[in-house]
Amino acid sequence: MSEAVTRTATTSPGLLASLDPLLREWLPRQRWFAGKGRPVTGFSLVTATELMPSGGQLALHHLLVRAHQPSTLGAAPHPGDCYQLLIGEREALPPRLAPALIGHVDQGPLAGRTVYDALYDARAAHLLLEALRSRARIGGLRFERDPRQEIREGLVPRVMTAEQSNSSVVYGDTFILKLFRRIVPGINPDLELPLALAREGCPRVPAPTGWLRAELAGESYALGVLQPFVQGADDGWELALRELAKGQDFGAETRELGRATAEVHTALARALPTVTLGHTQVQLLVDGMIERLDAAAQAVPALRPYAPGLHSAFTAVADLATEGRTWTAQRIHGDLHLGQCLRSPAGQWSLIDFEGEPSKPLAERRMPQPPARDIAGMLRSFDYAEHSADVPVPGWAETCRDAYCSGYAEVSGHDPRTDPVLLRAYETDKAVYEVLYEARHRPDWLPVPLSAVRRLASPDPS
């Protein structure tokens, strides 16, 4: 084990004061920063661990930092989101690390040094993999791995540049390390569910090879997970757009994707507890959907004419529950769409990114839910893909919907289309979320979910 891996010295207490002015500018520009639109008013240090000591050509600090921001109007005071940062410091930054620049420090213990996002640095990325390989303990950090899986030395790292809510490093096309950026205490489903699926022998999700945790004040924080890298895999979203651009039918692929989804759902139902949703639980679920609809209609005037019809999509579920209908809820993916799926060169579909919707509280993301929620998310993704085509392909999304549900039924024994009331409710809830998101962030895309809203608001949405 290298000296860097075994060091346990904590970072200088003045480090955060040195970084504060630079982080106020740099942090809000990151794709994974959750508090966009509100200024950062200050920082507090949750923990700091020195991975490479200061004073040399390269120093490396692992930080968990809480960013404080003013609360939105009418919202309760918020303690601030906690972010995981890997901060490198050098006298000068080589040109290859220019995209990682945070800034030049002019005060405090780091005065005169240049600091940057060290995930872009091969030396720092290598240190993380070595720590996982050797199952190191550094301060409150715990680097762990499955002892049955080997991590070879010498794998060349490269950071993934695609914008996402976390950060990932690929090692030699063998492993991918995802570091969670916004950190909350408790069990992260992006580690919990793949571990559970691995115990069930489900091949549709890469089994975790290693993971990084922090133990602080009696609480555990999941910081990252290392999994096999599916070399040469196609992202489901990009694959769908390529097939659309060629005018190709995507039904065979989506049928296989439906089968893969059902395999994952079936394995999760075996691995983790399921619950029955009766009248009381269903009414709470419906109340939440109605509350989100009302809030979205208040914020987006274009949604208001359809609100009564959309309300009926939700109340229809409550009516069935009143008549004694129940549903089974289980652990699900929680944020399923084409971009969360990979197809290997051999044609095998895998599901990735089980973190759920990052904006939701952890307890909510870990609650059992009807599988129809995942299925609805994928159906909405087909709709988005069709509307993204430069040349329209009429009926493409509908073909995908039918093929996906048929594939799902082949494995699960249950066709989602045979429960149209629940599926419509979840599609409606997703479309309402999309309307609010597009109105706030991508107004040019607003017609996409609004077209779904028009369909779902009708008495016969089929």
Secondary structure, DSSP 8 states (H G I E B T S, - for coil): --HHHH------TTHHHHHHHHHHHHGGGSTT-S-TTS---EEEEEEEEEEE-TTSSEEEEEEEEEEE----TT------EEEEEEEEEESS--GGGGGGEEEE--SGGGTT-EEEEGGG-HHHHHHHHHHHHHT-EETTEEEEE-TTS---TT--EEE--S--SSEEEEETTTEEEEE-SEE-BB--HHHHHHHHHHHTT-TTS----EEEEEEETTEEEEEEEEEE--TT-EEHHHHHHHHHHTT---HHHHHHHHHHHHHHHHHHHHHS--EEE-HHHHHHHHHHHHHHHHHHHHH-GGGGGGHHHHHHHHHHHHHHHHTT--EEEB---SS-SGGGEEE-TTS-EEE--TT--TTS-HHHHTS-B-THHHHHHHHHHHHHHHHH-SS--TTHHHHHHHHHHHHHHHHHS--GGG-HHHHHHHHHHHHHHHHHHHHHH-GGGTHHHHHHHHHHTSSS--
